[in-house]
Amino acid sequence: DTLLVRVRPAGPACHTGARTCFGDSLPQGAGFLAALDELVRDRRAEMPEGSYTTSLFDAGKARIAQKVGEEGVELALARMKDDPAEIANEAADLVYHMLVLLADCDMQLDDVITILADRHKA
């Protein structure tokens, strides 16, 4: 489950002093996924205190695998409700937790993209 709180920060929200943890401009489409993948891998390397991503890495592979499983089930259940907004939210959660799992295995999104591209060629 996820708790989403929308706020207007009085100052910087990121530990780096930036407005957000995603930088000032976000790439679009697949470029955003690559940037998010890089951010997750950076979190693993730096392990900043207070980061949800850090807490997942600290919890270990069993917890990370559990979160991927939970989010996959939640996405399937959202599909059964025919709620596009919930489907998109659960898909986003699944993609994020998948990136965490890949980083925990010393892998990255490009490893998955390579396999998908090879399958597409066949």
Buried (B, 14 or more C-beta within 10 A) or exposed (E): EEEEEEEEEEEEBEEEEEEEBBEEEEEEEEEEBBBBBBBBBEBBEEEBEEBEBBEBBEEEEEBBEEBBEBBBEBBEEBBEEEEEEBBEBBBBBBBBBBBBBBBBEEBBBEEBBEEEEEEEEE
